[in-house]
Amino acid sequence: MKNQIFIIGLLSFCQIAIAQTSLTNTGTLYIKTSSDVLHITGDFTNSSSASLTNNGQLYVKGNLINHQSSISVGTSGILYLNGSNTQTVNGSAQFKTYDLETNNSSGIIFNNDLSVSNAHTFTAGVITASSNYLIYEAGSSYSGAGDNKHVNGWVKKIGSTDFIFPVGDGTVERTIALNTISASSEFDVKYMHSTPPNNTNVIAPLLYLDQNEYWNLNKVSGGTAKVTMNWDNSKVPFPNWNLSDVRVASYDGSSWSSAGANNVSGSSTTTGTITSNVVSSFSKFGFGAEAFPLPLTLTSFAAKYMSSYTALNWITVNEENVNHFTVERSDDGVYFYSIVQLPARNSGIREIYTTTDNIPINHIAYYRLRIVDIDGKEKLSKTVFISNDDEKRNLTLLTNPVHHNIALIPSNDLNGMFNYFINGINGQLIQQGKLQIESGGKIELPLIQNLKSGIYTLEVKNNLEAFHLTFIVQ
């Protein structure tokens, strides 16, 4: 049985005290100033008849048990939960502290609510709050949260200031934020790394709901707000959507509908954020879209005229559940017709497809790729065009991969002013501008600063011809 120290009277000190065992307060415990420190190496129990005021530093390495119904928060005190074994927060009454630091790499389990009035510092360890709450009072904040330092469970926020909830699943942090809160409010949030309920019951114009994650976001009281969510493909897979199709999806208890899309940024293949319209009803929120995702990433689609035929090729990654590809051609840029169909390989690795169009070209032809998955859902690639002058005029990469700029070599008869467009692998426009091409010399095209490593496409074109190149940034 553990040794116990019992405080049955008044204990007030201006010093450093160390309890080399568990401590139970049944009287009055007053830690007076910020220079006063109480270290408890075992459990700390604050009984229902006790009176605790912490304006100093209270360290607890064991479990924290509170039964006092109305703790004085104090004006400057900090609670340190810094054990080396898993700690629990227990008791019949909410524990309140001015500041909090959680520093336990083995984790802390909340079987009781804990309230922070000023600042919380995540130093180490995940907080698990399955049915109880880490509560941030009005005006409070936190710092230091991350994948190995967040709340796996419920977080409550009180007040009207913008707030990012430091929630996740115990392995990765997956935050959600509230902005422009109209009145002092009380919101509860829990992250769910699982399939949303009724995930196929969506209301038009919403067509599809992300199957991988959602957030429980409940309003206990208060006003309206905007919801900001983020995705991170390195943590949780995100559907292969065009950003223009992505929406915040909200749940009404039986179906999912669009809550709008504002300030959408990023890339569906990496990271991004999206903000809803003003929301007055809160329940569950996830990612939806007004289009179906395709189970692959198309990294490039290109066409090149080869004297008597046109060579076509495209590259895919993460290909899965695709039925076939159809190459379509147009001679006027308006009406397209099928010229060839190729079955998908669905290997899950990088795949290169090639085919030819043997129909003669009258100066110019347009091509696009129709991608059809096994459920019959379809998506079109961007349209590329070539002219029968391509056999004489050419533009090539001098080096690949590239770093800070792209070096291009034009053929001897290629001259003039061109427009250029650099796109990510999901088709998102990254950079564009004018490019003066003069035959017989190298052309340097500077890239924007901080361009992430990855695969990109470069399109250089004018009214008569176009060149399509794929390059890698390292």
N, C-alpha and C positions, 0 to 999 in steps of 0.2 A: 504494500500500500504506500502511495506517495506521501511524503511529508507535507504538511499543510501549515501555512502561516495564516492566522485569522486576525483581521482588523475589526475589533468590536467597539472601539471608541473613535476618537478623532486622531487622524494622522495627517499632519501638514508639515512639509519639509522644504528646505532650500538647500538641497545637497544631492549627491548621487547615492542612490540606494540600490542594492542588488539582492533580489530574493532568489536564492539558489535552490528553489523548490517551487511548488504551486502556492498561490496566494488567494485567499478568499476575503472579500471585503463585506462585512456586515455592519460597519459603522460609517464614518465619514472619511473619505480619502481625498485629499486636496493636494494636487501637484501644482505648486504656486506659480512659478515663472518658467520662461523658456530655458533657463540654465539648470532647472531641476530635472533630474533623470531618475526614472524607476525602471530597472531591468528585472523581468520575471522570466526565469528560465524554464518554468513549468507552466501549468494552466493558470489562468486568471479568471476567478468567478466573482461577479458583482451581484450580490444578493438583492432580493426585492426590498429589503429594509435599508439598503445601503444608500449612500450619497457620494457620487463620484464626480469630481471636477478636475479636468486635465488642462492646465495652461502651460504644461511643460512637455516632457518627452516620456512616453509610456511604451516600453518595449515588452512584447509578449512573444515568447518562443513556443509556447504550448497552445492549447485551445483557449478560445475566448468565450466565456459564458456570461450572459447578462440577463438579470431578472428585474433590474431597476426600471420602472416604467417611465421615468422622466429624468434622463441624464442631462446635466448642465453641459452644453457643448463647449463652453469656454470661449476664449477670445484668441488663443494662439497655440493651443496644444496640438500635438501630433501623436498618432498611434502608429507604432511600427509592428507589423506582423512579419517577423523575420526568423521563423523556425527553419530547421533543416529537414524535419519530417513533415508530412502532410498535416496542416492545421485545420481546425474547424471553428466556425463561428456559430455558437449555440445559444440557447436561452429562450425565455418566454417573452422578452421585450426587446425592441429594436435598440441596437447600440449606436450611439452618436459620437462623432469626433469632428474636430475642426479640420485638421489635416490628417491624411492617411498615407502611409507608404507600405506597399505590399512587396516583400522581398523574400520569397520562398520558392525556390526552383522545383520543389516537390509538390507545390500547389496548395491552394486554400479552398475549403469547401464551406459554402454559406448554407447553414441550416437555420439561420436567423437573418433578419434584415440588418444591414449596416449602412449608416447615413454619413455622408461627407458634406460639410458645410462650406469648405474653402477649396482645398487642392488635394488631389490624389496623385501620387507618383507610382507608376508601375516600374519596379526595378527588376523583379524576376518572378516567374511563375504565373500560371493560369488560375484565375478564380472560377470556381464552378458554383453556379447559383441556379439549380434546377427548378426550385419552387419558391425561393426567396430572392431578395433584391439587393443589389448594390445601388444605393440611392444617392444621386447628386442633387443637392438642394439648390435653390435659386442662387445664381451667381457663382456656383462652384465650377471647377474645371479639373482636367487631368492632363498628365504628360507621360511619355515613355511607352505607350502601348504598342504592341506589335504581334507578330505571329506567335511568339512564345510568352506573351504578356498581355492578356486580354480577359474578357469575361465570357465564359462558356455558359450562357444562361441569361437570366433576366437583369436588365439595367433599367432603372427608373430615373427620369429627369423631370425636375420641377422648375418652373420659371418661364420666361418668354424669350430668352436669348437663343441664337443659333447653337446647335449642339450636334456633335458627331458621336454616335454611340460606339464604345470600344468593345464590340461583340464579335464572336467567332465560334468555331466548333471545337476548340481545344487544341487544334493543330494549326489553323490559319486564322488570322483576324479578318473579318468581313464586315466592315463598318457600314452604317447607314446614318443619314443626317437629316435633321429637320431645320428648315430655314424660314425666315419671315413669319414667325409664330405671332398670331394676331393678338393674343392675350396671355396672361399668366396661366400656365397649363401644367398638366401632369401626364406624362407619356411613359409607357412601358414597352421595352423592345427585347426580343430574343431572336437570334439568328438560327435558321434551320437549314442544314446541309442535307436536304432530302427532297423528294418529289412533292410539289405542292398538291393540296387536296383539289379534287375536281379539275385536274389539270387540262382536260380536253374540253371543258365547258367554258368556252370563251364567247364574248359578245362582239359582233362586228362593230367597227372595222378591224378589231383585233382578230388575228387568225391563228396565232401560235403562242404558247407559253413556255418559257425556259423550264426544263424538267429537273434542273440540278440544284436549285437553291431558292429560298425566299426568306422573308423576315416577318415575324409577328410584330406588329406595331399598333398598340392599343392606346386610345386616349381615355384616361380616367376622367379628366375634366379639362375645360379650357376652350381654346379657339381653333382657328384654321392654321394650316401650315403648308409648306411645300416639302416634298420628300426628295432627297438626293441619294441615288444609289450608284455603286461602282461595280465594275467587273474586272476580273484579273484571271486571264486564261492560264497563268502559271500555277494558280491555286485551285480554281474551279473551272471546268470547261464551260465556254460560252458559245452559244449557237453562231453559226456562220451567217450572220445577217448583214445587210447593208445598214449603215448607221441611220439613214433616212427612214428606215422602217421600224427602228427600235422605239418602244414605248415603256413607260412605267405602267405596270398592271396592278390593279387593286381588286380585292376579293370582297364580295358582299355576303358571304356565307353559303352561296351556291354556285356562283359564276364569277368569271374574271372579265374585267373591262378596262379600257384604256384610261389612265389618269394623266395622259399628255406626255409631251416630250419637249423639254427646253434645255438649252445649253448642252446639247449632246456633243461629246468630243471623244477622241481616241480612235481605237481600231478594234474591230470585233475579234481579231486574231491575237491581240495583246491585252491592253487595258483601256478603260474608258469610264466616263461618268454620264449620268443623265438625271435631269430634275423634272419633277412632275408639275402639273398645274396646281393651283391652290386646292387643297383637299380639306374637306370638312368631316368626312366619315373615314374612320381608321379601323383596319383589321389586319389583313395580310397584304404584303407587297412583294412583287417579283418582276422579272423582266418579260415583256411580251413584245410582239411585233405584228405589223400589218402585212407580213409576208412570211412564207415558210422558209426555214433555213435549208441549205443544201449540205449534205454530209461530206463536203470536201472543200479544199481551198484551191482555187485556180490561180497559179502563180504567173502564168503567161499564156497568151494566145497570139500567134504570129502567122503572117502569110508573106511569101516571097515569090516573085515571078522568075521562072527559070527557062526562058526562051520559048519552049513549047508547052509548058504546063506551069501550074502554081503549086508550090510546096507549102503545106500547112502543118503547123505543129503546136502543141500545147503541153503544159506541164502541170501536174496536180500533186498535192500532198494531202495526207490524212484522208485519203479516199475510202469511203465506206458506204455500203448500201446504195451505190449508184448503179442504175440499170444500163444506160448507154449515153453516148455523145452523138449529136447530129450536127454536122457542119452545114451551114446554110449560106447561100450566095445571093447577092443582088447585083443587077447591072445598072440600076438607077439610084440605089441607096434607099429605096422605099419598099419595093416588093422583093421578098426573100423566098428562095426555094431550096429544098434539101438537095445536096449533092452526094453525101456519103454518111453512113451511120456506122459507128464503131462500138463494140461492147466494152463496158467498163471492166477493169481488172480487180479493183477493190483489194489491193494488196496491203493498204495501210502505209506504204512507203512512198517515196517520191517516184512518180511515173511520168514517162515522156511518150506522147502519142504523135505519130506522123501519118499523113495521108497526102493525096494529090488531087488536084482538079485539072482534068485534061481538056476542059472546054475552052476554046480560044477566048481571049479577052479583047474587047473593042476599047482600047485605051485604058479603061479603069474598071475594077470590080471590087465589090464590098463583101466581107465575110464576117460571120458571127458563129458562135458555138452555143448550141442548145443542150443543156445538161438535164437529164431526166433521171430521177431516182426511182427506187423500186416501188414506191407508193404512187408514182405518176406525177409527183410534184416537179415543176420545171423552173429553170432559171437561165437567163441569157447572159452571155459574156458581153463585153464591150465590142463594138463593131470596128474592124480594121479594114483598110482599103489599100490596094496596090495598083500600079499602072504598068503597062508593058515596057516602060522605060527603065524598070528596075533592074533589068539585066545589064544595063550599061552604067547605071548610076547607083552608087552604094555608099553606105555609112557604117563604119565598123568601130568597135571598142578597141583601143590600143592595149588596155590592161583590164583584167577582171579577176579577182575582186578589186574594188576601188576604196578610197579612203576619204579624202576631203574634196576631190573633184573628179569629174569624168573626162577622160582623154578620148577624143574621137578623131578618126581619120576618114575624110571624104574621098570618093573617087575623083579622078582628074577632071571630070566634066560636071561635077556637082557644085553649084554656086547659088547664092541668093539668101533672102531673109526667110527664116522658118519660125514657126511656133514650136515650143517644146513643152512636154508635160511629163512629170515624174509621178508615178502612182505606186502605192503600196500593193502588197499581194492581194488585198481584198478590194482593190479598185479605188481606194481613197486617194484623192489628189493631194500630193505632198508639196509640189513645187511646180511653177510654170513661168514662162517668160519667152523672150525673143532670142533667136540664135542666128547670128550671121555666119554663113558657111562660105568659105573660099577654098577652092580646090588647090591641092598641092601643099597643104600644111596641116599641122595638128591643131585641133580646137580644144580648149580647156573650158569645161562647164563646171563652175563651182557649185558645191552642194550646200544646202542650208546647214547652219551650225547645229550640233547635237542630234544629227540624224541617227536613229538607232540602227544597230546592226540588223541585217536581214536582206530579203530579196525584193527588188524593185524593178519596175518597168519604165523605160524611157521611150516616148513617142515624139518623133520629130516630123513635122508635116507642114505643107502649104496647100494651096488649092488644087495642085496637080498630083502630088505624090506624098508618100508617108514612109517612115522607117521605124521599125519596132525592135527595141533591144531589151534584153534582160541583164541586169547586173546585180552584184552582191556588194553590200557595204560591210566592211569589217572595222 
